Amino acid sequence: MYDIDTILGIKNLIKKEIDAIKENIVYNIDTPERLQYAKGKLNAYESLLQDINNLQKEEE
């Protein structure tokens, strides 16, 4: 479907965003609402990464 470099690039961008969100949760969250929002974003990115991994395995 897509070349491996494109897939790896997308996965790396998602992993960097996950790391940034985790750092934000640890150091910059000051209200419960912002924590819930950050946790939701983190869950969405982790789900997206898992879906990409699953699709990649199905393709092989």
MARBA-3410 file (N, C-alpha, C, O; in Angstrom, 1 decimal):
60
0.8,-1.2,0.0,0.0,0.0,0.0,0.9,1.3,0.0,1.0,1.9,-1.0 ~ 1.5,1.6,1.1,2.4,2.7,1.2,3.8,2.2,1.4,4.0,1.1,1.9 ~ 4.8,3.0,1.0,6.2,2.6,1.2,6.5,2.6,2.7,5.9,3.4,3.4 ~ 7.5,1.8,3.0,7.9,1.7,4.4,8.4,3.0,5.0,8.2,3.3,6.2 ~ 9.1,3.8,4.2,9.6,5.1,4.7,8.4,6.0,5.2,8.6,6.7,6.2
7.4,6.1,4.4,6.2,6.9,4.8,5.6,6.4,6.1,5.3,7.2,6.9 ~ 5.4,5.1,6.2,4.8,4.5,7.4,5.7,4.8,8.6,5.2,5.2,9.6 ~ 7.0,4.6,8.5,7.9,4.9,9.6,7.9,6.3,10.0,8.0,6.7,11.1 ~ 7.8,7.2,9.0,7.8,8.6,9.2,6.5,9.0,10.0,6.6,9.8,11.0 ~ 5.4,8.5,9.6,4.1,8.8,10.3,4.2,8.2,11.7,3.8,8.9,12.7
4.7,7.0,11.9,4.8,6.4,13.2,5.7,7.2,14.1,5.4,7.4,15.3 ~ 6.8,7.7,13.6,7.7,8.5,14.4,7.1,9.8,14.8,7.3,10.2,16.0 ~ 6.3,10.4,13.9,5.6,11.7,14.3,4.6,11.4,15.4,4.5,12.2,16.3 ~ 3.9,10.3,15.3,2.9,10.0,16.3,3.6,9.7,17.7,3.1,10.2,18.7 ~ 4.7,9.0,17.6,5.5,8.7,18.9,6.0,10.0,19.5,5.9,10.1,20.7
6.5,10.9,18.7,6.9,12.2,19.3,5.8,13.0,19.9,6.0,13.6,20.9 ~ 4.6,12.9,19.3,3.5,13.6,19.8,3.0,13.0,21.1,2.6,13.7,22.1 ~ 3.1,11.7,21.2,2.7,10.9,22.4,3.7,11.4,23.5,3.3,11.6,24.7 ~ 5.0,11.4,23.2,6.0,11.8,24.2,5.7,13.3,24.7,5.8,13.6,25.9 ~ 5.4,14.1,23.8,5.1,15.5,24.1,3.9,15.6,25.0,3.8,16.4,26.0
2.9,14.9,24.8,1.6,14.9,25.6,2.0,14.3,27.0,1.5,14.9,28.0 ~ 2.7,13.3,27.1,3.1,12.7,28.4,3.9,13.7,29.2,3.6,13.9,30.4 ~ 4.8,14.4,28.5,5.6,15.5,29.2,4.7,16.6,29.7,4.8,17.1,30.8 ~ 3.7,17.0,28.9,2.8,18.0,29.2,1.9,17.6,30.4,1.7,18.4,31.3 ~ 1.5,16.3,30.5,0.7,15.8,31.6,1.5,15.9,32.9,1.0,16.3,33.9
2.8,15.6,32.8,3.6,15.5,34.0,3.9,17.0,34.5,3.9,17.2,35.7 ~ 4.2,17.9,33.6,4.8,19.2,34.0,3.8,20.4,33.9,4.0,21.4,34.6 ~ 2.8,20.3,33.1,2.0,21.5,32.8,0.5,21.5,33.1,-0.1,22.5,32.8 ~ 0.0,20.4,33.6,-1.4,20.3,33.8,-1.7,20.9,35.1,-1.1,20.6,36.2 ~ -2.7,21.8,35.1,-3.1,22.5,36.4,-4.6,22.4,36.8,-5.0,22.8,37.9
-5.4,21.8,35.9,-6.8,21.6,36.2,-7.2,20.2,35.8,-6.6,19.6,34.9 ~ -8.2,19.6,36.5,-8.7,18.3,36.2,-9.2,18.2,34.7,-9.1,17.2,34.1 ~ -9.8,19.3,34.2,-10.3,19.4,32.9,-9.2,19.2,31.9,-9.4,18.5,30.9 ~ -8.1,19.9,32.1,-7.0,19.9,31.2,-6.4,18.5,31.2,-5.9,18.0,30.2 ~ -6.4,17.8,32.4,-5.8,16.5,32.5,-6.7,15.5,31.7,-6.2,14.7,31.0
-8.0,15.6,31.8,-8.9,14.8,31.0,-8.7,15.0,29.6,-8.7,14.0,28.8 ~ -8.6,16.2,29.1,-8.3,16.5,27.7,-7.0,15.9,27.2,-7.0,15.3,26.2 ~ -6.0,16.0,28.0,-4.7,15.5,27.6,-4.7,14.0,27.6,-4.1,13.3,26.7 ~ -5.4,13.4,28.6,-5.5,11.9,28.6,-6.3,11.4,27.4,-6.0,10.3,26.8 ~ -7.3,12.1,27.0,-8.1,11.8,25.8,-7.2,11.9,24.5,-7.3,11.0,23.7
-6.4,12.9,24.4,-5.5,13.0,23.2,-4.5,11.9,23.2,-4.3,11.3,22.2 ~ -4.0,11.6,24.4,-3.0,10.5,24.5,-3.6,9.2,24.1,-3.0,8.4,23.3 ~ -4.8,8.9,24.5,-5.5,7.7,24.2,-5.8,7.6,22.7,-5.6,6.6,22.0 ~ -6.1,8.8,22.1,-6.4,8.8,20.6,-5.1,8.5,19.8,-5.2,7.7,18.9 ~ -4.0,9.1,20.2,-2.8,8.9,19.5,-2.3,7.4,19.6,-1.8,6.8,18.7
-2.4,6.9,20.9,-2.0,5.5,21.1,-2.9,4.5,20.3,-2.4,3.5,19.8 ~ -4.1,4.8,20.2,-5.1,4.0,19.4,-4.7,4.1,17.9,-4.7,3.1,17.2 ~ -4.4,5.3,17.4,-4.0,5.5,16.0,-2.7,4.7,15.7,-2.7,4.0,14.7 ~ -1.8,4.7,16.6,-0.5,4.0,16.4,-0.8,2.5,16.4,-0.2,1.8,15.6 ~ -1.6,2.0,17.3,-2.0,0.6,17.3,-2.7,0.2,16.0,-2.4,-0.9,15.5
-3.6,1.0,15.5,-4.3,0.7,14.3,-3.3,0.6,13.1,-3.4,-0.3,12.3 ~ -2.3,1.5,13.1,-1.3,1.5,12.0,-0.5,0.2,12.1,-0.3,-0.4,11.1 ~ -0.1,-0.1,13.3,0.7,-1.4,13.5,-0.2,-2.6,13.1,0.4,-3.5,12.4 ~ -1.4,-2.6,13.4,-2.3,-3.8,13.0,-2.4,-3.8,11.5,-2.4,-4.9,10.9 ~ -2.7,-2.7,10.9,-2.8,-2.7,9.4,-1.5,-3.1,8.7,-1.5,-3.8,7.7
-0.4,-2.7,9.3,0.9,-3.1,8.7,1.1,-4.6,8.9,1.6,-5.2,7.9 ~ 0.7,-5.2,10.0,0.8,-6.7,10.1,-0.1,-7.4,9.2,0.3,-8.4,8.6 ~ -1.3,-6.9,9.0,-2.2,-7.5,8.1,-1.7,-7.5,6.6,-2.0,-8.4,5.9 ~ -1.0,-6.5,6.3,-0.5,-6.3,4.9,0.6,-7.3,4.6,0.8,-7.7,3.5 ~ 1.4,-7.7,5.7,2.5,-8.6,5.5,2.0,-10.0,5.3,2.8,-10.9,5.1
END
